Amino acid sequence: MNTSNSARWITGFGWLNIIIAATATGLTLVAPIWLGTVKPGVFFTLALQLVVSAGLVFVGQQLKAGTDLGHKVYPASLVAYGLFLLMAARWLAS
């Protein structure tokens, strides 16, 4: 897979995650009353997802431009996304 093609996939995946987080935030705002006690945790998790997803979009753009920054930040963004998934799974399990 060449750099341009992988950059397009990374950017698309980042935008997909941003759309999912924005939709989930909207749904959480109109959630039933029983969700009231865990809303701060939901909002923190969704905000974290937005930050990590914005990082993925940035990495995709930098890879497409062919900069060294894109190649250096790409592994870090994957690790950040993995950590986000682990934190979300831990929060959902509790």
Buried (B, 14 or more C-beta within 10 A) or exposed (E): EEEEEBBBEBBEBBBEBBEBBBEBBEEBEEEEEEEEEBEEEBBEBBEBBBEBBBBBBBBBBBBBEEEEEBEEBBEEBBEBBEEBEEBBEEBEEE
